[in-house]
């Protein structure tokens, strides 16, 4: 693969196709356009905005701001995200069906290898792709209220160092009614 020999991407190893894309972007739209092209390529392969932005010489906040203000760029970021998800799904399938080869050691010496398959990853993938396999938990409003009440008791207990009983009058806590000292 060629190495970029000049400009802001000097020393970067790129494919011939990417090198041409960067040159066209830089000629048509300037240096930042080339940086954004690198960001999109990196993001489509690794799925991490922060890492991709740094690899392209951009700040993650700058990328997020442009995503909010530029609908065309936002669409391209979404497409890159979908590509990265496809890569992850492929890796999950590979680990589930083909497995990962791990070394086996005995007393510090390698004595063999084994292939480990990931049923857990395949289960998560199946749940993500087919709603029939998702865990469904119905929570009533009474349970939600009870959980919220327990959470409030726990916070007050940790702040004041003693358990409290919440009376019906105290169940609605607002800033106008501070917790007694």
LOZAKE-396504 format. One record per residue: residue number from 1; residue in one letter; y negated, z, x negated of N, C-alpha, C, O in turn. Coordinates in steps of 0.02 Angstrom, whole numbers, padded with zeros to 5 digits. Each point is the difference from the previous one (the first is absolute). Layout:
// residues N
SITE   i aa   n.py   n.pz   n.px  ca.py  ca.pz  ca.px   c.py   c.pz   c.px   o.py   o.pz   o.px
SITE NUM  a      Y      Z      X      Y      Z      X      Y      Z      X      Y      Z      X
...
This chain:
// residues 181
SITE   i aa   n.py   n.pz   n.px  ca.py  ca.pz  ca.px   c.py   c.pz   c.px   o.py   o.pz   o.px
SITE   1  x  00059  00000 -00042 -00059  00000  00042 -00062  00000 -00044  00000  00030 -00054
SITE   2  x -00052 -00064  00076 -00061 -00004 -00041 -00039  00066  00001  00004  00039  00046
SITE   3  x -00042 -00029 -00099 -00045  00057 -00005 -00071 -00026  00005 -00018 -00048 -00034
SITE   4  x -00022  00080  00077 -00070 -00021  00008 -00036  00016 -00066  00005  00056 -00025
SITE   5  x -00040 -00106 -00003 -00029  00008 -00066 -00075  00014  00001 -00028  00014 -00053
SITE   6  x -00004 -00017  00111 -00072  00011  00001 -00021  00035  00064  00038  00003  00048
SITE   7  x -00099  00022 -00049 -00029  00029  00060  00026  00069  00017  00029  00034 -00042
SITE   8  x -00041 -00014  00104  00016  00068  00021  00074  00014  00004  00020  00058  00002
SITE   9  x  00022 -00110  00000  00072  00009  00006  00036 -00012 -00067  00060 -00012 -00001
SITE  10  x -00097  00013 -00054  00028 -00012 -00066  00058  00047 -00012 -00005  00061  00010
SITE  11  x  00060 -00089 -00033  00059  00040 -00016  00048  00010  00058  00055  00026 -00010
SITE  12  x -00074 -00045  00071  00042  00008  00059  00054 -00055  00000 -00016 -00059 -00005
SITE  13  x  00078  00079  00012  00055 -00048  00003  00008 -00022  00073  00011  00041  00044
SITE  14  x -00018 -00106 -00032  00003 -00026  00068  00044 -00062  00003  00013 -00032 -00051
SITE  15  x  00011  00017  00111  00037 -00061  00009 -00049 -00059 -00001 -00060  00010  00008
SITE  16  x  00086 -00069 -00018 -00043 -00060  00000 -00035 -00007  00067 -00059 -00017  00002
SITE  17  x  00095  00030  00053 -00028 -00005  00067 -00058  00049  00009 -00053 -00018  00026
SITE  18  x  00063  00081 -00048 -00054  00050  00007 -00058 -00017 -00045 -00058  00009  00020
SITE  19  x  00071 -00034 -00080 -00054 -00019 -00045 -00044 -00054  00033 -00061  00004 -00004
SITE  20  x  00093 -00052  00037 -00038 -00053  00034 -00040  00029  00059 -00057 -00019  00011
SITE  21  x  00088  00063  00027 -00034  00032  00057 -00061  00039 -00024 -00053 -00004  00032
SITE  22  x  00061  00040 -00087 -00056  00040 -00026 -00057 -00045 -00024 -00059  00014  00013
SITE  23  x  00076 -00068 -00047 -00052 -00046 -00023 -00037 -00032  00058 -00062 -00005 -00002
SITE  24  x  00098 -00016  00053 -00032 -00031  00058 -00045  00051  00035 -00057 -00016  00018
SITE  25  x  00083  00077 -00008 -00040  00052  00033 -00062  00016 -00039 -00054  00008  00028
SITE  26  x  00061 -00005 -00094 -00058  00017 -00042 -00052 -00057  00001 -00060  00014  00002
SITE  27  x  00083 -00076 -00003 -00047 -00056  00001 -00034 -00006  00068 -00060 -00013  00003
SITE  28  x  00097  00024  00051 -00028 -00010  00067 -00042  00060  00023 -00052 -00008  00031
SITE  29  x  00076  00069 -00047 -00032  00059  00029 -00021  00053 -00049 -00026  00052  00021
SITE  30  x  00036 -00061 -00085 -00021  00049 -00050  00055  00046 -00023  00057 -00004  00023
SITE  31  x -00075  00049 -00070  00049  00045 -00031  00032  00048  00049  00061  00012 -00003
SITE  32  x -00100  00015  00050  00029  00047  00048  00053 -00032  00044  00049  00033  00018
SITE  33  x -00057 -00096 -00001  00050 -00035  00040  00067 -00001 -00036  00052  00010  00030
SITE  34  x -00054 -00021 -00096  00062  00001 -00039  00030  00069  00000  00061  00008  00003
SITE  35  x -00103  00043 -00008  00026  00069  00002  00034  00015  00067  00053  00031  00002
SITE  36  x -00083 -00055  00052  00030  00011  00066  00065 -00038  00007  00046  00023  00034
SITE  37  x -00040 -00082 -00065  00063 -00037  00001  00054  00039 -00036  00057  00004  00023
SITE  38  x -00075  00026 -00080  00049  00041 -00037  00020  00060  00043  00059  00017  00003
SITE  39  x -00109  00015  00029  00016  00057  00043  00051 -00020  00053  00050  00035  00009
SITE  40  x -00062 -00091  00025  00045 -00022  00054  00071 -00014 -00026  00049  00018  00032
SITE  41  x -00045 -00049 -00091  00066 -00014 -00029  00036  00065 -00017  00060  00008  00014
SITE  42  x -00096  00039 -00045  00031  00064 -00019  00020  00039  00062  00054  00029  00003
SITE  43  x -00099 -00027  00047  00014  00039  00061  00060 -00029  00037  00040  00038  00028
SITE  44  x -00032 -00103 -00028  00057 -00029  00035  00066  00017 -00035  00053 -00001  00032
SITE  45  x -00056  00017 -00096  00062  00017 -00036  00013  00075 -00005  00058  00020 -00004
SITE  46  x -00111  00021  00004  00013  00072 -00008 -00020  00043  00060  00022  00057  00004
SITE  47  x -00061 -00083  00043 -00017  00036  00061 -00046  00059 -00010 -00005  00042  00046
SITE  48  x -00028 -00036 -00103 -00043  00057 -00014 -00071 -00024 -00013 -00014 -00033 -00050
SITE  49  x -00032  00050  00096 -00069 -00023 -00006 -00034  00026 -00063 -00031 -00039 -00036
SITE  50  x  00038  00103  00022 -00033  00029 -00058  00024 -00031 -00065 -00040 -00020 -00042
SITE  51  x  00105  00015  00034  00028 -00029 -00061 -00020 -00073 -00008 -00017 -00023 -00054
SITE  52  x  00020 -00014  00109 -00016 -00072 -00001 -00074 -00011 -00017 -00017 -00044 -00039
SITE  53  x -00025  00086  00068 -00072 -00006 -00014 -00014  00013 -00074 -00037 -00037 -00032
SITE  54  x  00068  00089  00004 -00010  00015 -00071  00026 -00056 -00045 -00031 -00016 -00050
SITE  55  x  00088 -00013  00069  00028 -00056 -00039 -00047 -00060  00001 -00002 -00039 -00048
SITE  56  x -00037  00032  00101 -00046 -00056  00007 -00069  00016 -00026 -00045 -00042  00001
SITE  57  x  00035  00103 -00026 -00066  00020 -00025 -00049  00016  00055 -00061 -00006 -00009
SITE  58  x  00086  00027  00067 -00042  00018  00057  00009  00073  00017  00050  00031 -00020
SITE  59  x -00097 -00003  00057  00007  00068  00024  00033 -00003  00069 -00016 -00044  00040
SITE  60  x  00063  00090 -00026  00033 -00001  00065 -00049  00004  00059  00011 -00033  00051
SITE  61  x -00064  00071 -00059 -00050  00006  00053 -00035 -00066  00014 -00017 -00016  00057
SITE  62  x  00006 -00023 -00110 -00031 -00066  00007  00046 -00046  00040 -00023 -00038  00043
SITE  63  x  00087  00041 -00057  00048 -00041  00036  00001  00020  00074  00001 -00043  00044
SITE  64  x  00000  00109 -00031  00002  00023  00070 -00064 -00019  00037  00003 -00019  00058
SITE  65  x -00060  00023 -00092 -00063 -00020  00032  00000 -00074  00017 -00021 -00019  00054
SITE  66  x  00045 -00022 -00100  00002 -00071  00014  00049 -00015  00056 -00012 -00045  00041
SITE  67  x  00067  00082 -00038  00048 -00010  00053 -00032  00013  00069  00014 -00034  00048
SITE  68  x -00058  00084 -00046 -00034  00016  00064 -00054 -00051  00017 -00010 -00014  00059
SITE  69  x -00023 -00014 -00109 -00058 -00043  00013  00017 -00075  00002 -00039 -00039  00027
SITE  70  x  00095  00019 -00055  00017 -00071 -00005  00065 -00013  00037  00054  00016 -00025
SITE  71  x -00058 -00046  00086  00061 -00011  00040  00051 -00047 -00033  00060  00009  00009
SITE  72  x -00083 -00057 -00047  00047 -00046 -00034  00038  00038 -00054  00061 -00007 -00007
SITE  73  x -00097  00048 -00032  00033  00039 -00052  00047  00051  00032  00055  00011 -00025
SITE  74  x -00075  00019  00080  00042  00048  00036  00066 -00033  00020  00054  00030 -00006
SITE  75  x -00058 -00091  00031  00060 -00036  00020  00046 -00014 -00060  00061  00005  00005
SITE  76  x -00091 -00022 -00062  00039 -00012 -00060  00032  00064 -00027  00056 -00002 -00025
SITE  77  x -00091  00058  00032  00028  00065 -00020  00060  00017  00044  00051  00023 -00024
SITE  78  x -00058 -00035  00089  00056  00013  00047  00060 -00043 -00017  00057  00023  00002
SITE  79  x -00069 -00086 -00019  00055 -00045 -00020  00034  00025 -00064  00061 -00001 -00005
SITE  80  x -00101  00024 -00043  00028  00027 -00062  00041  00063  00015  00052  00012 -00031
SITE  81  x -00076  00029  00078  00036  00061  00019  00068 -00019  00030  00050  00031 -00016
SITE  82  x -00049 -00081  00060  00063 -00022  00030  00049 -00026 -00053  00060  00011  00004
SITE  83  x -00087 -00046 -00055  00042 -00024 -00054  00030  00059 -00039  00059 -00002 -00019
SITE  84  x -00099  00054  00007  00026  00058 -00036  00052  00037  00041  00049  00025 -00028
SITE  85  x -00058 -00023  00093  00050  00032  00044  00065 -00040 -00003  00054  00030 -00002
SITE  86  x -00058 -00096  00002  00060 -00041 -00006  00037  00014 -00065  00062  00003 -00001
SITE  87  x -00100  00006 -00053  00032  00016 -00064  00035  00068  00004  00056  00007 -00025
SITE  88  x -00088  00042  00056  00031  00066  00008  00063 -00003  00042  00050  00032 -00016
SITE  89  x -00052 -00070  00071  00058 -00007  00042  00058 -00032 -00039  00057  00021  00007
SITE  90  x -00074 -00071 -00047  00052 -00030 -00042  00031  00049 -00048  00060 -00001 -00011
SITE  91  x -00101  00044 -00018  00025  00051 -00047  00043  00052  00036  00052  00021 -00026
SITE  92  x -00072 -00001  00086  00040  00047  00039  00068 -00031  00016  00052  00033 -00007
SITE  93  x -00052 -00096  00028  00063 -00034  00015  00044 -00004 -00063  00061  00011  00003
SITE  94  x -00091 -00028 -00060  00038 -00005 -00061  00032  00066 -00018  00059  00002 -00017
SITE  95  x -00097  00053  00021  00027  00065 -00017  00054  00022  00049  00047  00035 -00018
SITE  96  x -00055 -00055  00081  00049  00019  00050  00064 -00040 -00004  00054  00028  00008
SITE  97  x -00059 -00093 -00020  00059 -00043  00000  00030 -00012 -00069  00062  00000 -00007
SITE  98  x -00103 -00009 -00044  00025 -00013 -00067  00004  00063 -00042  00041  00005 -00046
SITE  99  x -00083  00045  00063  00000  00063 -00036 -00039 -00003 -00065 -00025 -00052 -00021
SITE 100  x  00021  00110 -00011 -00034  00008 -00064  00051  00028 -00050  00033  00050  00015
SITE 101  x -00029 -00080 -00072  00048  00022 -00051 -00030  00059 -00039 -00054 -00006 -00029
SITE 102  x  00090  00061  00028 -00021  00060 -00036  00051  00016 -00054  00061 -00008  00010
SITE 103  x -00085  00032 -00068  00044  00021 -00054  00031  00067  00017 -00031  00042  00032
SITE 104  x  00093 -00032 -00055  00034  00064  00007  00007  00030 -00069  00024 -00033 -00046
SITE 105  x -00045  00096  00039  00003  00033 -00065  00047  00060  00004  00004  00034  00051
SITE 106  x  00031 -00021 -00105  00042  00059 -00006 -00012  00028 -00070  00012 -00033 -00050
SITE 107  x -00035  00096  00048 -00015  00034 -00063 -00047 -00042 -00044  00009 -00005 -00060
SITE 108  x -00059 -00023  00093 -00051 -00037 -00037  00018 -00071 -00019 -00041 -00036 -00028
SITE 109  x  00100  00014  00044  00023 -00067 -00017  00008 -00042  00063  00025  00025  00051
SITE 110  x -00046 -00087 -00055  00009 -00045  00057  00074 -00018  00005  00030 -00025 -00048
SITE 111  x  00000  00038  00107  00071 -00013  00008  00014 -00055  00051  00057 -00021  00009
SITE 112  x -00109 -00003  00023  00010 -00053  00049 -00061 -00010  00043 -00054  00027 -00013
SITE 113  x  00064 -00067  00064 -00054 -00013  00048  00028  00005  00071  00060 -00007  00011
SITE 114  x -00104  00017  00035  00019  00000  00070 -00055 -00035  00040 -00058 -00001 -00020
SITE 115  x  00077 -00027  00075 -00049 -00033  00044 -00012  00046  00059  00047  00020  00036
SITE 116  x -00110 -00003 -00026 -00019  00043  00057 -00035 -00044  00052 -00045 -00039 -00017
SITE 117  x  00066  00047  00079 -00029 -00036  00056 -00044  00048  00039  00014  00060  00003
SITE 118  x -00067 -00086  00027 -00046  00044  00035  00005 -00010  00076 -00033 -00043  00029
SITE 119  x  00075  00084  00002  00005  00000  00073 -00065  00024  00031 -00020 -00024  00053
SITE 120  x -00012  00072 -00086 -00062  00029  00028 -00055 -00053  00005 -00035 -00003  00050
SITE 121  x  00028 -00038 -00102 -00051 -00053  00003  00016 -00051  00054 -00045 -00023  00036
SITE 122  x  00108  00005 -00029  00019 -00047  00053 -00012  00030  00069 -00021 -00036  00046
SITE 123  x  00033  00100 -00038 -00013  00033  00064 -00074 -00001  00016 -00019 -00015  00057
SITE 124  x -00023  00030 -00106 -00072 -00002  00011 -00023 -00071  00018 -00043 -00009  00044
SITE 125  x  00070 -00041 -00078 -00018 -00069  00014  00021 -00019  00071 -00038 -00032  00036
SITE 126  x  00098  00052 -00017  00023 -00015  00068 -00044  00033  00052 -00016 -00030  00051
SITE 127  x -00004  00092 -00063 -00045  00035  00047 -00068 -00034  00004 -00030 -00004  00054
SITE 128  x  00006 -00021 -00110 -00065 -00033 -00001  00003 -00067  00037 -00048 -00019  00033
SITE 129  x  00104 -00016 -00040  00004 -00068  00028  00024 -00002  00073 -00015 -00048  00035
SITE 130  x  00052  00098 -00013  00028 -00001  00067 -00013  00066  00036  00028  00052 -00019
SITE 131  x -00070 -00052  00071 -00018  00062  00034  00059  00037  00031 -00004  00060  00012
SITE 132  x  00059 -00094  00000  00059  00034  00029  00028  00052 -00047  00035  00046  00023
SITE 133  x -00049 -00051 -00087  00028  00047 -00049 -00049  00054 -00022  00016  00041 -00043
SITE 134  x -00075 -00041  00072 -00050  00050 -00019  00016  00066  00034  00028  00003  00055
SITE 135  x -00046  00051 -00090  00008  00067  00029 -00052  00008  00055 -00059 -00013 -00012
SITE 136  x  00081  00034  00070 -00049  00011  00054  00004  00073  00020  00053  00026  00018
SITE 137  x -00110  00006 -00020 -00005  00070  00018 -00053  00006  00053 -00058 -00017 -00012
SITE 138  x  00077  00042  00069 -00049  00010  00054 -00025  00073 -00006  00040  00047  00002
SITE 139  x -00104 -00039 -00009 -00030  00066 -00006 -00044  00012  00061 -00046 -00038  00015
SITE 140  x  00062  00092  00021 -00039  00015  00059 -00068  00029 -00019 -00009  00022 -00057
SITE 141  x -00038 -00022  00104 -00066  00027 -00014  00005  00075 -00012 -00041  00028 -00037
SITE 142  x  00089  00006  00067  00008  00072 -00011  00021  00013 -00073 -00025  00047 -00031
SITE 143  x  00069 -00087  00005  00021  00008 -00070 -00058 -00014 -00047 -00011  00036 -00048
SITE 144  x -00027 -00090  00063 -00058 -00016 -00041 -00050  00058  00000 -00026  00018 -00053
SITE 145  x  00014  00012  00112 -00047  00056  00005  00026  00060 -00039 -00038  00033 -00035
SITE 146  x  00104 -00021  00040  00030  00056 -00037 -00006 -00010 -00075 -00015  00047 -00037
SITE 147  x  00026 -00110  00014 -00005 -00014 -00072 -00072  00009 -00024 -00012  00026 -00054
SITE 148  x -00037 -00048  00094 -00070  00008 -00018 -00018  00074 -00003 -00036  00022 -00045
SITE 149  x  00060  00017  00093 -00014  00071  00002  00030  00034 -00062 -00032  00043 -00030
SITE 150  x  00093 -00062  00011  00032  00028 -00060 -00040 -00018 -00062 -00006  00041 -00046
SITE 151  x -00020 -00101  00043 -00039 -00022 -00057 -00064  00041 -00007 -00019  00020 -00055
SITE 152  x -00014 -00008  00112 -00061  00041  00000  00016  00071 -00024 -00036  00028 -00041
SITE 153  x  00090  00000  00068  00020  00068 -00021  00013  00003 -00075 -00020  00047 -00033
SITE 154  x  00053 -00098  00007  00016 -00002 -00071 -00062 -00003 -00043 -00005  00034 -00050
SITE 155  x -00044 -00075  00070 -00062 -00007 -00038 -00039  00066  00002 -00023  00023 -00052
SITE 156  x  00016  00006  00111 -00036  00063  00007  00035  00055 -00041 -00033  00040 -00033
SITE 157  x  00099 -00039  00036  00039  00049 -00038 -00013 -00007 -00075 -00008  00050 -00036
SITE 158  x  00007 -00113  00011 -00011 -00010 -00071 -00072  00017 -00021 -00011  00022 -00056
SITE 159  x -00037 -00032  00101 -00070  00015 -00016 -00012  00076  00002 -00032  00027 -00045
SITE 160  x  00057  00006  00097 -00015  00071  00010  00055  00047 -00026 -00010  00060 -00002
SITE 161  x  00067 -00088 -00017  00052  00040 -00030  00041  00042  00047  00038  00043 -00022
SITE 162  x -00045 -00053  00087  00039  00038  00048  00015 -00044  00060 -00042 -00041  00020
SITE 163  x  00101  00048  00010  00015 -00041  00059 -00043  00021  00059 -00021  00058  00005
SITE 164  x  00008 -00105  00039 -00040  00015  00059  00035 -00026  00062  00043 -00044 -00005
SITE 165  x -00060  00071  00061  00023 -00026  00064 -00058 -00037  00033 -00055  00027  00004
SITE 166  x  00068 -00087  00018 -00052 -00038  00033  00007  00011  00075  00051 -00016  00030
SITE 167  x -00103  00044 -00002  00000  00012  00072 -00021 -00063  00036 -00029 -00045 -00031
SITE 168  x  00043  00039  00096 -00020 -00059  00037 -00074 -00016 -00005 -00019 -00058  00000
SITE 169  x -00024  00109 -00005 -00071 -00011 -00006 -00019 -00030 -00067 -00052 -00034 -00005
SITE 170  x  00092  00045 -00047 -00016 -00023 -00067  00031 -00068 -00016 -00011 -00026 -00055
SITE 171  x  00049 -00003  00101  00035 -00062 -00015 -00047 -00057 -00015  00018 -00045 -00038
SITE 172  x -00077  00045  00067 -00048 -00052 -00015 -00048  00028 -00051 -00041  00044  00015
SITE 173  x  00046 -00068 -00076 -00042  00024 -00055 -00053 -00053 -00013  00016 -00057 -00014
SITE 174  x -00078  00078  00017 -00055 -00047 -00014 -00044  00032 -00052  00009  00058 -00018
SITE 175  x -00057 -00096 -00007 -00047  00026 -00050 -00045  00053  00032 -00026  00043 -00035
SITE 176  x  00016 -00047  00101 -00042  00050  00034  00034  00067  00005 -00033  00051  00007
SITE 177  x  00101 -00050 -00011  00037  00062  00004  00038  00011 -00065  00059 -00016 -00005
SITE 178  x -00092  00043 -00047  00034  00010 -00063  00055  00051  00005 -00001  00043  00044
SITE 179  x  00050 -00047 -00089  00055  00047 -00002 -00027  00068 -00021 -00038  00004 -00049
SITE 180  x  00056  00050  00086 -00026  00067 -00017  00023  00022 -00069  00054 -00018 -00022
SITE 181  x -00098  00058 -00011  00016  00025 -00068  00037  00065  00003  00017  00028 -00053
